[in-house]
């Protein structure tokens, strides 16, 4: 793509000159690690369940290739295109998530998946990016149109998602969505007292979940009390990091993939630590941090409320998901079945993350006359929003 010149006025040429190359390269690096670690971790898992040795590899190659293409395709969208995609995708994701309560596959007491030929889909994964775009538009619109009930509609949308995710139940996903919404309200200028109140409500909800949901109670108890319950998975993961040391045992030399049933998914970071060592793990963390920080820094040069809130929500969800996976693998927080973006096995996760990053790239592209984006709002409206924030 480097051959595109400054006078190339094709759609692809304009996209290449305007897109954030560093973020795009980071996505490519993560997808590359997804291929490498899937080759390392999945054959042993497949053999253990009696499937073809290369079953997970072939599926994930397809998913990651599709994810890369989807990231590029979405990153070419205009601002209006991102909004349209967010609302259409959000409505479909909410309807499909509601369908899981009736026709979903029940696994370990939770109904989160819909069975399709050759695969199952977790619709709630797609709620994260679409919800961030929907609420950002609703919150920004109330600064454009007087008396527009943007806050009320955003709260109603969140309430519907809360009820659906609580009913599945999927407390981890609900926590991510809640954090995204709270971050957007903070960026929108919500009073700090109300932000503190929101944090307090989330803490109270977490305490309530501890008493109401047995699987949440079990995970927190095992985290707080090492002598309570089964610690096999987390102990095995921690030993894997210790065995890997600074430089790792070498490609294919790790043992954790032969011991953990979710080595290709929730505990893929432990596979990276054992086979490639601390330095590669730090590099992976740095790649995730680069994507988040670059997106946030770009917002400092913009004055479009929608763009700022949507991007902040998208990267909050992306960064939080990566943190939860790696922190739970390192036993820094209670274990949570959440994938590592672009690296863990899972089609729904890979596609939803690619949708989110594609939206971030689309919203942060350098466009001709980009400074006029903020002028879509009137000077009065822009001043009002800046005063509020």
N, C-alpha and C positions, 0 to 999 in steps of 0.2 A: 504493500500500500504506500510505501515511501515514494513511489514513483509519481504520485499525484502532485502536480505542480500548482502554483498559486493561481494560474490562469485556468485551471480545470474547473469548469462551472457545472459539471455533472453533479447529480444528487450525492453520489458516493464520494466525489472529490470534496464537495462542501462539507459533508459529514466528517471526513477524515481530518480536515483542517480545523474543525470546530470542536471535536470530541476531546476529552481529557485522555491523552495517550498514557499517562502514568497509571491512572485507574484502570484503563483497559488492559495494560500490561499486567497489573496485579491480578485481575480476573483470570488472565491467561495462565499466570503462575499457579493460582489456586486450582484451576482445572487440571493443570499438569500434575500437581501433587495428588489430585483426586485419582487420576489414572494410575500413578505410581503406587499409591497406597492401596488401591483396590487390587492391583496385581499382587501385592504382598499379603493382604489380609483375607481376601474373599475365597480363594481356593479351599483353604482349610475349613472355613465355615460351611461352604457348599458340600464338601465331602462329609462333614459331620452330620448334615441333615439328609444325606442320601441323594443329593442333587448332582447334576453335572458339575465337574470341577470348574468349568469356565462360565457357569450360568450367570453369576453376579457380575463378572467382568464384562461379558457381552452386553448385558442390560445397562450397566453403568456407562460403558463407552457410548451407547446410544443416547442415554439421558444427558451426559455431559456435552456431547456434540450438539444435541438439540438445545441445551442450555446456553452454550456459546453463541449459537445462531440467534436464539431468542434475545439474548443480551444486546447483540448488535442491531437486530431489527427494531427493538423497542427504543434503543438509544437514538434512532433516526427520527422518532416522532417529534412533532411540534408540541408546544405547551398545551394547546387544545387537544391534541391527540392523546397526551398523557392523561388529561382530565377525563376524556371520553373512555379511555381504556380502564381507568381506575373505577369509574362508576359502573360500566358494563361488567367488568370483572368482579367488582364488589357484590353486585346483585346476584350474579351467578354463584359466587362463592358462598354467600349467605344462604341461598336456596339449597345448594348442594350440601352445606353443613347441616341444615335442618333435615335434609333427606337421610343423613347418616343415623339420625335418631330413630328412623322407621325402618330403613332398608340397609343400614350399615353393618359392616362386619364387626363382631364383638371379639376383642382381643384383650385378655387380662382385665375383663370387667369394663372396658371402655369401648364405645362405638364412635370411631373416628374415621373409618375408611369405607369407601365404596368400591365394590369389586367390579373390575373391568376385564376384558379379555387380556391375558398375559400379565396383568399387573393390578394393583389396587391404588386408589387415589385418596389422599387426605385433603379434602377441600379446605379445611381450616388453615392450611399452609398459605393459601392464596389470599386469605383475609388480611394478612399483615400488610403487604404492599398496597393493596387496593383500599384498605381502611385508611392508611396514612394519606393517600391522595384525596379520598372522599372528604375526610374531616378537614384537611387543609383548605380545600376549596370552600367548604361551608363556612369555616371560620373566617377566611379571607373575604368572602362575599359580603359578610355583614359590615365590613368596612367600606365597601363600595356602595351598597344599597341600604339606605336608612330603613330601619325597622325590619330588615330581613332576619328571620329567626335562625341564624346560622348556628349559634351555640346550642339552641334547643334541639335542632335537627341532628347536630353532631352527638349530643348526649343521647338522643333516641337511638341513633345508629349503634352507639357503643352499648346501650342497654340491651338491644337485640342480640348483639354478639356475645355479651356477657351471659345472657340466659342460655344461648346455644352451647357455648363452651363449658358452662357449668353443668349442663345436662349430659354432656358426653361421658364422663367429665374429662376436661383437658386443662388442668390448672396451670401448667407450664405455659401453654399458648395464651391463656387468659392473662397471665402475668406480663408476657411480652406485649400484647395488645394494649393492656392498661398502661404500661410504662411508655409506650409510643404516644398514646393519647395525652398522658400527663406532660410529656416533654413538649408536645405541640402546644398545649395550653400555656405552658411556661414561656415558650418562645412568643406566643401571641400576646403576652403581657399580663397574664393572670396574676392577680395580687399574690404576693409571697405568702401571706397568711392562708389563702385558699390553696396554694400549692402545698404548703405544709399540711393542711387539712387533708388533701388528696393522698399525700404520702402516708398520713396516719390511717386513712381508710384502707389503703393497701396493706398496711401492717396488720390492722385488725382483721382484714379478710384472710390474710395468711394464717393468723392464729386460729380463726374459725375453721379454715381448711384443715388445719392440723387435727382438730377434734372431729370434723365431720367426714373426712375422707380417709379410709384406712390406709391406702397406699401412701398418702402424704404423711400420715402419722408414722408409718413404718420407716420411711426414708429419713425423716427428721430425727427419729429416735436412734437410728443406726449411725447418723452423722454425729450426734451429740454424745452417744454412749458406745464406744468401741467394743464393749463386751456384750452388746445387745444385738441379736439377730445375725443374719448372714452377711459377712463382709467379703465374701470370696472375690467378687468382681473388682471392687475397688482396691483390695489388697493386691490382687494380681496385677492390676494396672500400675499401681505404685511400684511394685517390684520391677515391672517392665522399664519404667523410667530409670530406676536404679541400675538395672543391668545395661541400659543403653549408655549411661555416662555422658561424656562430653561429645564424642564422635559417633556413638552407636556401635552395634555389633556387626553391622553390614547388611546390605540388601538381602532379604530372604533368610537371614540368620536369627530372626526373632522367634520367641516361643509363645508370646502372649496370644498370637492369632490362633494357636492350637488349643488354647485354654478357655478363651472367652467366647460365648455365643454371639455377642454383638461387637466383635473386634472390627468388623467392616463398617459399623454404623456409629453407635454411641461412643465406642472406645477406640476409634481409629487414631486419635491423637496419641494414645499409648503405643500403638504400633509404630508411629512415626518416632516417638521417643526412644523405643528400644532399638529399632533398626538404624536410625539415622542420628540419634543423639540430641543433646541439649541445644547445640548450635542451630540445627535445622528447625527445632521447635520454636526457638526464639525468632528465627527468620519468618516462620509461618505467622507468628503473632505480629511481627513487624509489618507483614503484608496486609493483614486485616486492619491494623492501626492506620496504615497509610491510606487505605480506601476511606475510612471514616474521617480522618483528620483533613484530608484534601477536600472532601465534600463540604465539611463545615467551614473551612477557610474560604472556599469560594463564595459562601453565603455572605461573608463580610463585605463583599463588593457589590451586593445586590440589594435592591429595595422593594422587590415584589413580595408582598406578604405570602401569597400562595406558594411561590417557589421556595421561600425560606422555610415555611412550616412543613411543606411536603418533603423536601429534602432532609430536613432535620428528623422527621418521623421515620423516613425510610432508612437512614443510616443508623438511627437509634435501634430499630428492630434488627438490622443486620449485625451491628456490633454486639448487641446484647445476646443474640443467639450464639455467636462465636464464643463470647465470654462464658456463657452458661455451660456449653459443651466442654471447653477446655478446663474451666474451674472445677466442674463436677468430676472430670477424669482425674484431676490432681487432688481431689478430696478437699477443696477449698470451700465448697458449698455442698448441700445434699445432692445426691445423684438425681439427674433428670434426663429422661429420654429425649434429648434434643440434638439434632444433627449438626455437624460442623460444616458450615456453608461451602459448597462446591467440592468438598473432600469426602464426607461421609456418603455411604450408599443410600440412595433413595431418590426416586424420580420426582415425587411431589416437591420435596425439599429443593432439589437442584433447579427445577423449573420456577418455583416461587422466588427463590433467591435471584435467579437470572432476571426475572421480571422486575424485582426491586432495584437491582443494580442498573438494569437498562433504563429504568425511569430516572434514577439519579444521574446517569450520563446524559440523558435527554434534557433534563432540567438545568444541568450545569454547563451545557455546551456554550462555547463562545460564538454568538451569532452576530452578523452584521447589524450594527445599530442596536446592540444588546441593551445599551443604557436606556433605550426607549421602552423596554419591557415594563419598567416601573411606571412609565407614563400612561400605561393602560388604565391606571388609576388616576383620578384627578389629583392636582397638587394638594387640594384640601384633604382628600381622603388619605393620601400618603402621609401628610403631616399629622393627621389624626392618629394613624397607626403607629408612627414613630413616637408620638407623645405617649401613647398607651403602653408601648414596650419600653 
